[in-house]
């Protein structure tokens, strides 16, 4: 049996940018950045789940 591993970029930890700002616009931009990062992480996790489903019963 040969295992197929997910690509390394799928396993990278997601960053958590620190907040640096003083205005509401800075807070809004930080929030949008966080939402974007969360969407990327969720997309990576969905690809991993699909990979697992494809290989789960290939033993």
N, CA, C and O atoms as a GROMACS GRO file, in nm:
protein
  236
    1UNK      N    1   0.085  -0.118   0.000
    1UNK     CA    2   0.000   0.000   0.000
    1UNK      C    3   0.089   0.124   0.000
    1UNK      O    4   0.187   0.132   0.074
    2UNK      N    5   0.054   0.217  -0.082
    2UNK     CA    6   0.128   0.343  -0.090
    2UNK      C    7   0.037   0.456  -0.043
    2UNK      O    8  -0.074   0.473  -0.094
    3UNK      N    9   0.085   0.534   0.053
    3UNK     CA   10   0.008   0.646   0.104
    3UNK      C   11   0.035   0.770   0.020
    3UNK      O   12   0.149   0.798  -0.016
    4UNK      N   13  -0.068   0.842  -0.010
    4UNK     CA   14  -0.056   0.969  -0.080
    4UNK      C   15  -0.078   1.079   0.023
    4UNK      O   16  -0.184   1.090   0.083
    5UNK      N   17   0.023   1.159   0.041
    5UNK     CA   18   0.015   1.264   0.141
    5UNK      C   19  -0.031   1.395   0.078
    5UNK      O   20  -0.004   1.420  -0.039
    6UNK      N   21  -0.100   1.478   0.156
    6UNK     CA   22  -0.141   1.608   0.103
    6UNK      C   23  -0.019   1.697   0.082
    6UNK      O   24   0.082   1.682   0.151
    7UNK      N   25  -0.028   1.789  -0.011
    7UNK     CA   26   0.084   1.882  -0.035
    7UNK      C   27   0.116   1.963   0.092
    7UNK      O   28   0.026   1.994   0.170
    8UNK      N   29   0.242   1.996   0.113
    8UNK     CA   30   0.282   2.070   0.233
    8UNK      C   31   0.205   2.201   0.253
    8UNK      O   32   0.178   2.240   0.366
    9UNK      N   33   0.170   2.270   0.142
    9UNK     CA   34   0.100   2.399   0.159
    9UNK      C   35  -0.038   2.380   0.219
    9UNK      O   36  -0.094   2.474   0.274
   10UNK      N   37  -0.095   2.261   0.210
   10UNK     CA   38  -0.225   2.234   0.271
   10UNK      C   39  -0.212   2.218   0.423
   10UNK      O   40  -0.311   2.228   0.495
   11UNK      N   41  -0.091   2.194   0.470
   11UNK     CA   42  -0.068   2.168   0.612
   11UNK      C   43  -0.007   2.286   0.684
   11UNK      O   44   0.018   2.280   0.805
   12UNK      N   45   0.017   2.393   0.612
   12UNK     CA   46   0.076   2.512   0.674
   12UNK      C   47  -0.020   2.574   0.774
   12UNK      O   48  -0.140   2.584   0.748
   13UNK      N   49   0.033   2.616   0.885
   13UNK     CA   50  -0.048   2.685   0.985
   13UNK      C   51  -0.089   2.822   0.933
   13UNK      O   52  -0.012   2.889   0.865
   14UNK      N   53  -0.208   2.861   0.965
   14UNK     CA   54  -0.258   2.991   0.922
   14UNK      C   55  -0.204   3.099   1.014
   14UNK      O   56  -0.194   3.081   1.136
   15UNK      N   57  -0.170   3.210   0.955
   15UNK     CA   58  -0.118   3.322   1.033
   15UNK      C   59  -0.228   3.395   1.107
   15UNK      O   60  -0.346   3.387   1.070
   16UNK      N   61  -0.190   3.464   1.209
   16UNK     CA   62  -0.283   3.544   1.287
   16UNK      C   63  -0.221   3.681   1.305
   16UNK      O   64  -0.151   3.706   1.404
   17UNK      N   65  -0.245   3.771   1.209
   17UNK     CA   66  -0.180   3.902   1.217
   17UNK      C   67  -0.224   3.979   1.341
   17UNK      O   68  -0.340   3.979   1.380
   18UNK      N   69  -0.127   4.044   1.400
   18UNK     CA   70  -0.159   4.125   1.517
   18UNK      C   71  -0.222   4.256   1.472
   18UNK      O   72  -0.197   4.305   1.362
   19UNK      N   73  -0.302   4.311   1.558
   19UNK     CA   74  -0.368   4.438   1.528
   19UNK      C   75  -0.274   4.553   1.560
   19UNK      O   76  -0.220   4.563   1.670
   20UNK      N   77  -0.257   4.639   1.461
   20UNK     CA   78  -0.176   4.759   1.482
   20UNK      C   79  -0.251   4.875   1.417
   20UNK      O   80  -0.253   4.889   1.294
   21UNK      N   81  -0.310   4.956   1.497
   21UNK     CA   82  -0.382   5.070   1.444
   21UNK      C   83  -0.452   5.148   1.553
   21UNK      O   84  -0.454   5.107   1.670
   22UNK      N   85  -0.508   5.260   1.513
   22UNK     CA   86  -0.574   5.348   1.610
   22UNK      C   87  -0.711   5.394   1.566
   22UNK      O   88  -0.781   5.463   1.641
   23UNK      N   89  -0.750   5.357   1.445
   23UNK     CA   90  -0.875   5.412   1.393
   23UNK      C   91  -0.974   5.299   1.362
   23UNK      O   92  -0.938   5.181   1.361
   24UNK      N   93  -1.096   5.338   1.338
   24UNK     CA   94  -1.197   5.239   1.300
   24UNK      C   95  -1.163   5.174   1.166
   24UNK      O   96  -1.191   5.056   1.145
   25UNK      N   97  -1.103   5.250   1.075
   25UNK     CA   98  -1.062   5.195   0.946
   25UNK      C   99  -0.956   5.088   0.966
   25UNK      O  100  -0.959   4.985   0.899
   26UNK      N  101  -0.862   5.113   1.058
   26UNK     CA  102  -0.761   5.012   1.089
   26UNK      C  103  -0.827   4.885   1.142
   26UNK      O  104  -0.788   4.774   1.106
   27UNK      N  105  -0.924   4.901   1.227
   27UNK     CA  106  -0.996   4.786   1.282
   27UNK      C  107  -1.073   4.713   1.173
   27UNK      O  108  -1.073   4.590   1.170
   28UNK      N  109  -1.137   4.786   1.084
   28UNK     CA  110  -1.209   4.725   0.973
   28UNK      C  111  -1.113   4.646   0.884
   28UNK      O  112  -1.142   4.532   0.848
   29UNK      N  113  -1.000   4.705   0.850
   29UNK     CA  114  -0.902   4.636   0.766
   29UNK      C  115  -0.850   4.510   0.833
   29UNK      O  116  -0.831   4.407   0.767
   30UNK      N  117  -0.826   4.516   0.962
   30UNK     CA  118  -0.781   4.399   1.036
   30UNK      C  119  -0.888   4.290   1.033
   30UNK      O  120  -0.857   4.172   1.014
   31UNK      N  121  -1.011   4.329   1.052
   31UNK     CA  122  -1.122   4.234   1.049
   31UNK      C  123  -1.135   4.168   0.912
   31UNK      O  124  -1.158   4.048   0.903
   32UNK      N  125  -1.120   4.246   0.805
   32UNK     CA  126  -1.128   4.190   0.670
   32UNK      C  127  -1.012   4.095   0.642
   32UNK      O  128  -1.030   3.993   0.575
   33UNK      N  129  -0.896   4.127   0.694
   33UNK     CA  130  -0.780   4.039   0.680
   33UNK      C  131  -0.806   3.908   0.752
   33UNK      O  132  -0.778   3.801   0.698
   34UNK      N  133  -0.858   3.916   0.873
   34UNK     CA  134  -0.889   3.794   0.950
   34UNK      C  135  -0.991   3.709   0.876
   34UNK      O  136  -0.976   3.587   0.869
   35UNK      N  137  -1.094   3.770   0.821
   35UNK     CA  138  -1.198   3.696   0.749
   35UNK      C  139  -1.139   3.628   0.626
   35UNK      O  140  -1.174   3.514   0.594
   36UNK      N  141  -1.049   3.696   0.557
   36UNK     CA  142  -0.985   3.639   0.439
   36UNK      C  143  -0.899   3.519   0.477
   36UNK      O  144  -0.903   3.416   0.410
   37UNK      N  145  -0.822   3.532   0.583
   37UNK     CA  146  -0.739   3.421   0.629
   37UNK      C  147  -0.823   3.302   0.671
   37UNK      O  148  -0.786   3.187   0.644
   38UNK      N  149  -0.934   3.327   0.736
   38UNK     CA  150  -1.023   3.219   0.777
   38UNK      C  151  -1.079   3.147   0.655
   38UNK      O  152  -1.088   3.024   0.655
   39UNK      N  153  -1.115   3.220   0.552
   39UNK     CA  154  -1.167   3.159   0.429
   39UNK      C  155  -1.060   3.071   0.364
   39UNK      O  156  -1.091   2.962   0.316
   40UNK      N  157  -0.936   3.116   0.363
   40UNK     CA  158  -0.826   3.037   0.306
   40UNK      C  159  -0.806   2.910   0.387
   40UNK      O  160  -0.791   2.802   0.330
   41UNK      N  161  -0.806   2.922   0.519
   41UNK     CA  162  -0.790   2.804   0.605
   41UNK      C  163  -0.904   2.705   0.584
   41UNK      O  164  -0.880   2.584   0.578
   42UNK      N  165  -1.025   2.753   0.574
   42UNK     CA  166  -1.139   2.664   0.553
   42UNK      C  167  -1.128   2.594   0.418
   42UNK      O  168  -1.161   2.476   0.407
   43UNK      N  169  -1.082   2.664   0.315
   43UNK     CA  170  -1.064   2.602   0.184
   43UNK      C  171  -0.959   2.491   0.192
   43UNK      O  172  -0.976   2.385   0.132
   44UNK      N  173  -0.851   2.516   0.265
   44UNK     CA  174  -0.749   2.413   0.282
   44UNK      C  175  -0.805   2.292   0.356
   44UNK      O  176  -0.777   2.178   0.319
   45UNK      N  177  -0.882   2.315   0.458
   45UNK     CA  178  -0.939   2.204   0.535
   45UNK      C  179  -1.039   2.125   0.451
   45UNK      O  180  -1.047   2.003   0.464
   46UNK      N  181  -1.114   2.192   0.365
   46UNK     CA  182  -1.208   2.121   0.277
   46UNK      C  183  -1.133   2.033   0.179
   46UNK      O  184  -1.176   1.922   0.149
   47UNK      N  185  -1.018   2.082   0.127
   47UNK     CA  186  -0.938   1.999   0.037
   47UNK      C  187  -0.883   1.878   0.110
   47UNK      O  188  -0.879   1.769   0.054
   48UNK      N  189  -0.841   1.895   0.235
   48UNK     CA  190  -0.792   1.781   0.314
   48UNK      C  191  -0.904   1.681   0.340
   48UNK      O  192  -0.881   1.560   0.334
   49UNK      N  193  -1.023   1.729   0.369
   49UNK     CA  194  -1.135   1.639   0.393
   49UNK      C  195  -1.168   1.560   0.267
   49UNK      O  196  -1.196   1.441   0.274
   50UNK      N  197  -1.165   1.626   0.152
   50UNK     CA  198  -1.190   1.558   0.025
   50UNK      C  199  -1.084   1.453   0.000
   50UNK      O  200  -1.116   1.340  -0.039
   51UNK      N  201  -0.958   1.487   0.023
   51UNK     CA  202  -0.849   1.392   0.006
   51UNK      C  203  -0.872   1.270   0.095
   51UNK      O  204  -0.856   1.156   0.051
   52UNK      N  205  -0.908   1.294   0.218
   52UNK     CA  206  -0.931   1.183   0.311
   52UNK      C  207  -1.046   1.094   0.262
   52UNK      O  208  -1.035   0.972   0.265
   53UNK      N  209  -1.154   1.155   0.216
   53UNK     CA  210  -1.268   1.078   0.166
   53UNK      C  211  -1.226   0.993   0.047
   53UNK      O  212  -1.272   0.879   0.034
   54UNK      N  213  -1.142   1.046  -0.039
   54UNK     CA  214  -1.100   0.973  -0.158
   54UNK      C  215  -1.010   0.854  -0.123
   54UNK      O  216  -1.007   0.755  -0.196
   55UNK      N  217  -0.937   0.864  -0.012
   55UNK     CA  218  -0.840   0.760   0.024
   55UNK      C  219  -0.880   0.678   0.146
   55UNK      O  220  -0.809   0.584   0.183
   56UNK      N  221  -0.989   0.712   0.208
   56UNK     CA  222  -1.029   0.647   0.333
   56UNK      C  223  -1.053   0.498   0.314
   56UNK      O  224  -1.017   0.418   0.400
   57UNK      N  225  -1.113   0.459   0.204
   57UNK     CA  226  -1.150   0.319   0.185
   57UNK      C  227  -1.064   0.251   0.079
   57UNK      O  228  -1.106   0.151   0.020
   58UNK      N  229  -0.946   0.305   0.054
   58UNK     CA  230  -0.855   0.246  -0.045
   58UNK      C  231  -0.758   0.149   0.016
   58UNK      O  232  -0.657   0.118  -0.047
   59UNK      N  233  -0.782   0.101   0.133
   59UNK     CA  234  -0.687   0.009   0.200
   59UNK      C  235  -0.696  -0.131   0.146
   59UNK      O  236  -0.624  -0.220   0.191
   0.00000   0.00000   0.00000
